[in-house]
Amino acid sequence: MARSRQPRKRRGEKTGRIPRKTDEPRGSSRRPPGLDGTSPKPAAEWRGGPSRSLWLGAAAAVLIAAFFILRGGGPDLPDPPDPDLSGMEPEVAEVIRRARTEVLDDRESPDRWAALGAALLAHELHSEAAAAYTAAGALAADDYRFPYLRARSLWRPNPELAEAAALEAIGLNPSYIPAYLLAGQIAEDRADPETAKDHYRTALERLGRTRSAPANTAAASFRLGRLLAGDGNLEEALPLLEQAEGLAPESGAIAAALARVYRRTGDGGKAQAAAERARSLDHDLMIRDPLIDAVNNVAASVIGKERRAFAAEGAGRPEVAERLLREMIRSRPDAADLYYNLGNNLSRQGRNEEALAAWATALEKNPDHVAALINSSIVLAQSGSLGEAERRCLHALEIQPNHPGALSSLGSIAALGGRRADALRWFRRALEQEPERAGTHDSIAQVLAANRQFADAIRHFRIAVGKEPFRGDYRLGLAATLASTGDFEGAWAVAHDGRRLGIELPANFLGMLRQAMPEPAFR
């Protein structure tokens, strides 16, 4: 059973569908922002401090810089930012309070101002962080770290100041590749692809000389290749994207870009393979940014640790993510969401018994935790515990009566138990909630085909194939059902249409189809 793709409140929530041999339970792989040119954002299920007027950060940065220019430095420095810490987690408030106190003890220390900036930025206080980094930079004008981190703080509230700060960092340290990547991203955001290309090309030139940071080489190659492909320059774009995928094979974004370029160059086989890779991978692309890593390591909040945990999973280090999740649980042992996320992590590692135990604890803390009910029900169903799996999904529906994931999971459970009429009823209810979901059409078609209701099955298979034409399993279901009705020519048409997209149906199926009808000429 695959995970649901519908919008949801919590990460990693699964949804049910009739399982295939290739299906495995997977947790959310969504990685946190803040690691590839995006400002860090808290997870949806957590609440940070109160909202703030981010534009004040830009004004504060300019005013502090002007203050230093006019006075030429000296002991009479402005007070450090003093954000409202009420409502924040105690650990967060303590980290920020301690960093601010250290600045007050020595206002002329750029490192103390920078430590305060890190404490603020790590906990989403962007405007205050920008002010702190501006002060640090005024005290140490030749240190590239401070303008770079100021740029990261100002990127969203004031891209123009952020771009200027990123260029300042590049001027101070031309070898710090993340500054080029940030400047390029900002240029893209303001619809200046030519400037962005220049930044990415410069990054690749410097990376080529240093032969370091393969993740950053992948990011620069991908971004430059994507922009070139958008211009129609496929010949130059393709080797860049292929290089990027070789360095970062875990990135779905790179695979998706390659699939588009392969299709445009007429290489259907490679396009299909790349599209399949893209569907199974996380879309984000990590970069190596030691300065932001150091900022994230300051994070004392559950938000910050969760961000680090998801970054670790995205980097292929589930054991690090697990350790961080367990640390969070020790500090907040009554938080059901933490046990839920731990269950997802363990399930992704194939440790389903431990995952079930973690989800059980989440449900002890919050018996109405819908996502934990659904995810645990799918693992239970796969292990043969259909009755308990069904009970959990029904409980989820009591809480959210039309939850598509619970409805679809109930359909899969009924299908596994041989209750086809119930399966159809649940799948059709799920389809009412998500009419465009190809997987639900496919699940309905499978049950209809098993009931020998071939006309309706073919109709749903065609919808599934139309919505996701690169899914070979949907196409095989359609071709096999057409062949079951004696429409061998129609089955061959489905196979030939797939071939044009680079999809080859299984050889044993095509062999049986040839016995029934010689293969028509490929047109």
RAVENMO-V143778 format. One line per field, one symbol per residue. phi: phi as a letter, one per 40 degrees, with the letter a starting at -180 (. if undefined). psi: psi as a letter, one per 30 degrees, with the letter a starting at -180 (. if undefined). A space follows every 10 residues. Layout:
phi: ???
psi: ???
This chain:
phi: .cccbcdacb cgccbcaccb cccbcbccbc ccchbagbcd bccccbbccc cbcccccccc ccccccdccc cgghcccccc dbccccgccd ccdccccccc cccccacccc ccccccdccc ccbgcccccd cccccccccb cbcccccccc ccccdccadc cccccccccc ccaccccdcc cccccccccc gbccccdccc ccdccccccc fbfdcccccc cccccccccc cgcccccdcc cccccccbcc ccccccccdc cdcccgcccc cccccccccc bcccbcbcbd ccdcccccdb ccdcccdccc cccccgbccc dccccccccc cbcbcccccc ccdccccccg cccccccccc cdcccacbcc cccccccccc cccgcccccc dccccdcccb dbcccccccc cccccccgcc ccdccccccc cccbcccccc dccccccccc cgcccccccc cccccccbcc ccccccdccc cccccgcccc ccccccccdc cgbbcdcccc ccccccadcc ccb
psi: kllkglklel lgkllklkkl ffkkkklkgk lklgfhgkkk klleflkaal lljfffeeee eeeeeeeeee fgalfillkl kiljgkflke eeeeeeeeee eeeefifgje eeeeeeeeee efggieeeee eeeeeeeefi fgjfeeeeee eeefeeeiee eeeeeeeeee eeiffjefee eeeeeeeeeg hifeeeeeee eeeeeeeeef hlieeeeeee eeeeeeeeef fgieeeeeee eeeeeefiff jfeeeeeeee eeefggieee eeeeeeeeff lkfljlljie eeeeeeffkf leeeeeeeee eeefggifee eeeeeeeeee fifgjeeeee eeeeeeefgg ieeeeeeeee eefeejfgje eeeeeeeeee efffieeeee eeeeeefeej fhjeeeeeee eeeeeeggie eeeeeeeeee eeeifgjeee eeeeeeeeef ggieeeeeee eeeeeeeifg jeeeeeeeee eeeffgieee eeeeeeeeef ggkklkeeee eeeeeekkkl kk.
